[in-house]
Amino acid sequence: SLLNFRMKQLFTGGYAPHFFLALILFITSGFPHELQAQCRVQPAAGTCSGGNGQLTNNGNINSGQTYWYAGNGSFNAVNINGGTLRVCGQLTLSNINFNSGNIFIEVGGSLTINGGGSLNMNGNSVISNRGQLTINKTVVMQNANNAIFNGAGATLNMNGGAYRLDLNSSTSIFVNQGTADIHTLFVQSSASGTAVC
């Protein structure tokens, strides 16, 4: 099937549980072609070269900048303030401040995000995964125009603890074409009716 969801819990804000059980059963049986066209398209793939160079520990990625990482390592922190981080190697982040911008995990790349609290996507923030993405914290898609794309053949793991993917904006979306293992998907009443695709 197009989507492969494995979730322990599905919470909804203001919607009847039986409706979402039917929705999940419909999703896992595969989308008709007509509905697939309504999903937003994943950003184009790229390479880890050029731009502003390789990311370093405690790096700041500001608007108009593109940093990449092709090694195998762990960083204490990264601040994304409108720019783009492209991951082709294996990167672990202990802390990330994601105000706006892009995180692209390319085929063969792996990004693990650890740390306390939650990962707040604070508006105009995009995560595009073509490799392996592990998030060991709750993700809150707040404010406008956030998107998480889990591409064909990609893996998103948010099930290492009681972590939640929280959609609470009418213009934010989660598009899954790979494998998404999420402890809790929380679609608030302020989210769009097509927030999960």
C-alpha positions as CSV (number, residue, x, y, z in Angstrom):
1,S,0.0,0.0,0.0
2,L,1.0,3.6,-0.4
3,L,1.1,4.3,3.3
4,N,2.3,2.0,6.1
5,F,1.4,3.5,9.5
6,R,2.0,1.7,12.7
7,M,0.7,3.8,15.6
8,K,-0.1,2.9,19.2
9,Q,-2.6,5.7,19.7
10,L,-4.5,8.2,17.6
11,F,-5.8,11.2,19.4
12,T,-8.1,13.7,17.7
13,G,-9.3,17.1,18.9
14,G,-13.1,17.2,18.5
15,Y,-13.5,14.3,16.0
16,A,-15.3,11.0,16.6
17,P,-12.9,8.1,17.2
18,H,-14.8,5.8,14.8
19,F,-14.3,8.2,12.0
20,F,-10.6,8.1,12.4
21,L,-10.5,4.3,12.7
22,A,-12.3,4.2,9.4
23,L,-9.8,6.7,8.0
24,I,-6.8,4.7,9.1
25,L,-8.3,1.5,7.6
26,F,-8.8,3.4,4.4
27,I,-5.3,4.8,4.4
28,T,-3.6,1.5,5.0
29,S,-5.6,-0.1,2.2
30,G,-4.1,2.3,-0.3
31,F,-5.2,5.6,-1.8
32,P,-7.1,5.7,-5.1
33,H,-5.0,7.5,-7.7
34,E,-7.3,10.6,-7.6
35,L,-6.6,11.2,-3.9
36,Q,-2.8,10.8,-4.3
37,A,-2.8,13.9,-6.6
38,Q,-4.0,16.0,-3.7
39,C,-0.9,15.3,-1.5
40,R,1.7,18.0,-1.5
41,V,4.8,17.1,-3.5
42,Q,8.1,16.3,-1.6
43,P,10.9,18.8,-2.3
44,A,13.5,17.7,-4.9
45,A,16.4,15.6,-3.8
46,G,19.9,17.2,-3.7
47,T,23.6,16.5,-3.0
48,C,25.8,17.3,-0.1
49,S,28.3,19.7,-1.7
50,G,28.7,23.4,-2.4
51,G,26.4,25.8,-0.6
52,N,28.0,27.3,2.6
53,G,30.0,24.1,3.3
54,Q,29.8,21.3,5.8
55,L,27.9,21.9,9.0
56,T,29.8,22.2,12.3
57,N,28.8,21.9,15.9
58,N,26.6,24.7,17.3
59,G,26.1,25.9,13.7
60,N,23.6,28.6,12.7
61,I,21.9,28.2,9.4
62,N,20.3,31.5,8.5
63,S,17.9,32.5,5.6
64,G,19.5,31.9,2.2
65,Q,22.2,29.6,3.5
66,T,22.6,25.8,2.8
67,Y,24.8,23.7,5.0
68,W,25.3,19.9,4.5
69,Y,26.7,17.0,6.5
70,A,28.2,13.9,4.9
71,G,30.2,12.5,7.8
72,N,29.4,10.3,10.8
73,G,29.1,12.3,14.0
74,S,27.2,13.9,16.9
75,F,26.6,17.6,17.5
76,N,25.5,19.4,20.6
77,A,23.2,21.9,18.9
78,V,22.1,23.4,15.6
79,N,20.0,26.5,15.0
80,I,18.0,26.7,11.8
81,N,16.7,30.2,11.2
82,G,15.3,30.1,7.6
83,G,18.2,28.2,5.9
84,T,18.6,24.6,4.8
85,L,20.4,21.6,6.4
86,R,21.0,18.7,4.0
87,V,22.1,15.3,5.6
88,C,23.8,12.7,3.5
89,G,25.8,11.0,6.3
90,Q,24.9,9.8,9.8
91,L,24.2,12.8,12.1
92,T,23.0,12.9,15.7
93,L,21.8,16.2,17.2
94,S,21.4,16.6,20.9
95,N,19.5,19.8,20.5
96,I,17.9,21.7,17.6
97,N,16.2,25.1,17.4
98,F,14.0,25.1,14.3
99,N,12.5,28.5,13.7
100,S,11.9,28.1,10.0
101,G,13.8,26.6,7.1
102,N,14.4,23.1,5.8
103,I,15.9,19.8,6.9
104,F,16.5,17.4,4.0
105,I,17.7,13.8,4.7
106,E,18.8,12.3,1.4
107,V,18.9,8.7,0.3
108,G,21.5,6.9,2.5
109,G,21.4,9.7,5.1
110,S,20.4,9.3,8.7
111,L,19.4,12.0,11.2
112,T,18.7,11.3,14.9
113,I,17.3,14.2,17.0
114,N,17.6,13.7,20.7
115,G,17.2,16.0,23.7
116,G,14.5,17.1,26.2
117,G,11.3,19.0,25.6
118,S,9.8,19.0,22.1
119,L,10.9,19.9,18.6
120,N,8.8,22.9,17.7
121,M,8.3,23.6,14.0
122,N,7.6,27.3,14.4
123,G,6.2,28.1,10.9
124,N,7.5,27.8,7.4
125,S,9.5,24.7,8.5
126,V,10.0,21.6,6.3
127,I,11.5,18.2,7.0
128,S,11.9,16.1,3.9
129,N,13.1,12.5,4.6
130,R,14.4,10.1,1.9
131,G,16.6,8.1,4.3
132,Q,16.2,7.4,8.0
133,L,14.9,9.9,10.5
134,T,14.6,9.1,14.2
135,I,13.1,11.8,16.5
136,N,13.4,11.0,20.2
137,K,11.0,13.8,21.3
138,T,7.6,15.2,20.6
139,V,7.2,17.2,17.4
140,V,4.8,20.2,17.5
141,M,3.8,21.6,14.1
142,Q,2.7,25.0,15.2
143,N,2.1,28.3,13.4
144,A,1.7,28.2,9.6
145,N,3.1,26.2,6.7
146,N,4.9,23.3,8.3
147,A,5.4,20.0,6.5
148,I,7.0,16.6,7.1
149,F,7.5,14.5,4.1
150,N,8.5,10.8,4.5
151,G,9.3,9.7,1.0
152,A,9.0,6.3,-0.7
153,G,11.5,3.9,0.9
154,A,12.2,6.2,3.8
155,T,11.8,5.4,7.5
156,L,10.5,7.8,10.2
157,N,10.8,6.5,13.8
158,M,9.1,8.3,16.6
159,N,8.3,5.3,18.7
160,G,11.3,5.1,21.1
161,G,9.2,6.6,23.8
162,A,5.8,8.2,24.3
163,Y,6.5,10.7,21.6
164,R,3.8,12.6,19.8
165,L,3.5,14.1,16.3
166,D,1.1,17.1,17.0
167,L,-0.5,18.8,14.0
168,N,-2.3,22.0,15.2
169,S,-2.2,24.3,12.2
170,S,-4.6,24.5,9.3
171,T,-1.7,24.9,6.9
172,S,0.6,22.1,8.2
173,I,0.7,18.6,6.7
174,F,2.3,15.2,7.2
175,V,2.8,13.2,4.0
176,N,3.9,9.6,4.3
177,Q,4.9,7.4,1.4
178,G,7.4,5.2,3.3
179,T,7.3,3.7,6.8
180,A,6.2,5.8,9.7
181,D,6.4,4.3,13.2
182,I,4.9,6.9,15.5
183,H,3.8,6.4,19.1
184,T,1.0,9.0,19.0
185,L,-0.4,11.0,16.1
186,F,-2.4,14.0,17.5
187,V,-4.5,15.8,15.0
188,Q,-6.0,18.9,16.8
189,S,-9.3,20.4,15.7
190,S,-7.4,23.4,14.4
191,A,-5.7,21.2,11.8
192,S,-6.9,20.8,8.2
193,G,-9.1,17.8,7.3
194,T,-6.3,16.8,4.9
195,A,-3.5,17.2,7.4
196,V,-2.3,13.6,7.0
197,C,-1.8,12.4,3.5
